[in-house]
Amino acid sequence: MLPLPRTRIIASGTGTDTETETETGTGEATISERANGRVRMAKKVGVILSGCGVYDGAEIHESVITMLALDRAGAEMVICAPDVDQMHVVNHQTGEVAQGESRNVRNESARIARGPVNDVADVKADDLDALMLPGGFGAAKNLCTFAVAGADCDVDPGVAALVREVHAQGKPVAAVCIAPTLLAKVLGDEGPELTIGNDAGTAGAMESLGATHIECPVTEFVVDRERRLITSPAYMLATSISEAAEGIEKTVAALMEMA
């Protein structure tokens, strides 16, 4: 792999430390931790969703894998989404745009969350320990407009503000699939090192925004330790849910370790 001084593609074996592994799956302290006075609050991780469905919203597999991995790591999730209309609605059976239909990103995200989600504009970085963005076309259509405007895209103001605030506080931010393009747009002036896998066109657009793109296999992830950013290709490369899961689960483990 590339011998970069502050960025590395992490292979297998990345996980949380022994102390974290003593927590239960619900984030509650074990008996031994309570006895030794080592009870800790669960880490609060913001998860920004972009709707429900790969073609016009959040990629459902990626979102559920992310949430499952965070839950198993004992995190308290703060799920949020912009309270705006989707760019369009796509019939997932045919792949065609459903003319005349309209859906709200926040309402659709509630389908994945199994209940109400926060308006991203109301979530504050002070209340989070980390932030994660699953992919899906919604990340490039509803959170930003990269899918249609490329490097000239706009980012939803609430999403951009939360990403900037969490990052400014030195807290880790992770993104998978196409979502790292949003990080390139918001944080490109810092020269972040990110991955979406190996798609040359997307990588080129990210680099035009100031990012450095690092090629990465689907089951691994890239860490920019200086900027505390973690990215993985997920369904930009995955040919199965298990492939996507391996990289996402490692990404979540690294995020929790940094949080």
C-alpha positions, -999 to +999 in steps of 0.1 A: +000+000+000+010+037-003+035+046+025+016+077+036+027+093+069-007+102+082-031+081+062-033+044+060-056+018+046-064-004+075-065-042+068-081-068+090-079-070+128-090-034+135-112-033+165-119-017+198-096-020+227-100-044+256-117-019+278-144-011+252-149-048+247-160-052+283-192-033+276-224-051+269-241-049+236-266-024+249-239+001+261-245-007+298-215-013+320-206-048+331-207-058+368-169-057+369-169-022+356-194-010+381-175-026+409-143-009+398-159+025+394-153+025+356-188+032+345-188+053+313-215+070+293-223+056+259-207+074+230-232+095+211-228+091+173-248+111+148-260+092+117-271+113+088-296+095+066-307+107+031-340+090+026-349+053+021-338+034-010-305+032-029-316+051-061-331+082-044-322+080-007-300+062+018-287+028+008-307+005+031-281-022+035-254+003+043-276+022+068-287-009+086-252-023+088-240+010+102-267+011+128-262-025+138-224-021+142-229+011+162-255-006+184-232-036+190-204-012+199-226+003+226-231+036+209-262+058+214-273+069+179-286+103+171-303+097+137-310+127+116-319+139+081-327+171+063-363+181+065-365+187+027-381+171-004-360+145-022-345+155-056-369+130-071-386+097-065-373+066-082-394+034-087-370+008-074-387-020-093-381-003-127-353+021-119-373+049-136-381+083-121-417+084-108-430+115-124-452+137-103-443+120-070-427+138-041-413+125-008-397+141+022-361+130+031-367+131+068-399+112+066-384+086+044-354+082+067-378+074+095-386+042+077-350+030+083-349+044+118-382+027+127-395+060+141-390+097+142-356+111+133-341+145+141-340+174+117-302+176+110-304+214+113-313+210+150-285+186+159-255+202+176-219+190+175-217+196+212-241+168+218-221+142+197-189+123+200-187+113+164-206+115+131-212+089+103-228+092+068-240+060+051-242+062+013-268+056-014-277+080-042-295+101-016-262+112-002-253+127-036-289+139-045-304+150-012-275+157+012-257+174-017-261+176-054-229+157-065-249+132-085-259+160-110-234+188-105-202+169-096-175+192-081-199+222-085-224+206-061-242+223-033-245+208+002-276+210+023-268+238+048-278+218+079-256+189+068-227+211+059-229+229+092-230+197+113-201+181+094-180+213+099-189+217+135-181+181+145-149+182+125-139+216+140-142+201+175-117+174+166-143+146+167-142+118+141-163+118+110-169+086+089-185+083+055-190+053+031-199+046-005-205+079-023-208+100+009-171+108+010-177+132-020-197+154+004-167+154+028-145+165-001-168+194-009-172+205+027-136+199+039-117+200+006-097+231+015-080+211+042-067+185+017-084+155+033-074+120+022-105+100+014-117+070-006-147+059-027-129+028-039-114+032-074-138+050-097-116+074-116-143+099-125-155+103-090-120+104-076-110+131-101-139+153-090-130+149-054-094+158-061-105+189-080-121+200-047-088+196-028-090+161-015-065+133-021-081+101-032-067+068-020-077+037-038-090+011-014-106-024-016-142-029-006-134-048+026-110-022+040-111+015+048-089+046+048-081+067+078-068+103+077-056+104+113-046+140+112-081+151+102-098+122+120-117+111+089-126+075+080-140+064+047-147+030+029-161+021-005-191-001+005-214-004-025-192+017-047-174-016-051-194-043-032-210-071-051-227-085-020-240-074+013-213-093+031-186-074+012-202-041+021-206-052+057-170-060+062-157-026+053-185-007+071-180-027+103-143-020+103-151+017+096-175+018+126-149+001+148-123+027+139-148+055+145-157+042+179-120+039+188-114+075+178-145+089+195 
